[in-house]
């Protein structure tokens, strides 16, 4: 389900722009960078993968 994470990130930035009329700040833009997103996903998913091994 990797596309779901990307959809969520893009949707939240679009919501910020269109519904709230604000532009993302520097930290918001850095958070959209693929290495940052993938690192966050790995932090969430890797412990679960290790626990599910027999």
Rosetta blueprint (number, residue, H / E / L):
1 X L
2 X H
3 X H
4 X H
5 X H
6 X H
7 X H
8 X H
9 X H
10 X H
11 X H
12 X H
13 X H
14 X H
15 X H
16 X H
17 X H
18 X H
19 X L
20 X L
21 X L
22 X L
23 X L
24 X L
25 X L
26 X H
27 X H
28 X H
29 X H
30 X H
31 X H
32 X L
33 X L
34 X H
35 X H
36 X H
37 X H
38 X H
39 X H
40 X H
41 X H
42 X H
43 X H
44 X H
45 X H
46 X H
47 X H
48 X H
49 X H
50 X H
51 X H
52 X L
53 X L
54 X L
